[in-house]
Each structure stands twice: as structure tokens, then as C-alpha cells.
């Protein structure tokens, strides 16, 4: 059973391409795709508490601990204990730690740069708005799926 609307097929192909690219980047780095998502999350938002990473990625705490272990072993992140409360742990990127990630994404940046050249500055607000709305839609759908599973 295919998509009900032709535009849906285009969007599904987009999602497949993004998922497979993330998997290829993870393979190149010797990581899991969710590890790459965590590294991007830390790059975007800055240092995060272990619990915040767990919540954002929808992982149990034990899985998050293993994820952080993998990223730490690979040299991408470090754990930082709280100065006041040593029990609190924040995870932060290591300076220059995403160099391998940046190299692995060079081809996608090159190809996406060519796509970006196709659009003028007047298109940027619309495209950013669309990505913001699609992101929120997927976050909401993910929360609903996880809530239904419990």
C-alpha cells in the first residue's frame, strides 16, 4: 500500500535519505546512529545533563549511559561533575571533538550547498519555518508513540 498523496512519497524518500545518511555517518565514525544524534544535540544545545539527553532521545538511563560511554571512548564528549553536587553529571563536547564528524559530513555539505544555491535569500525564512514546523510535528508524534508504548 503506497502513499495516499504523491507529495507524501517525496517526503518519505527525503526521510529515507536522511536516515540512511545518518547511518552511513555513524558507520564511518564507528558509532550508532543515536550516538550521532546525541553529538549533534550537544553541538546544537551545548552541555546537557545526562537526564536531559535521555529524555530528548527517549532512551532509558542505562542506554544513555552506554551511549555516553561510546562517545567518550571515541573522544567526542566528556562527563563533568557538578561543583556543588558531585552527583550531577553534565555531558559536553570535547573541543574539536567533532572533527571526524565534520569530515564525514563533507560530501553532504557539498551536495546541500548546491541545493542551497538554487534558492534565493527570500526563500530562507519559508524554508526555516518549514523545517521548524516539521521538527515540532515529529517531536509531538514521537512523544505520542512513546506514550502509547508505556
Buried (B, 14 or more C-beta within 10 A) or exposed (E): EEEEEEEEEEEEEEEEEEEEBBEBBBEBBEBBBBBBBBBBBBBEEEEBEBEBBBEBBBBEEEEBBBBBEBBBEBEBBBBEEEEEEEEEBBBBBBEEBBEBBEEBBEEBEEEEEEEEEEEEEEEEEEEEEEEEEEEEEEEEEEEEEEEEEE
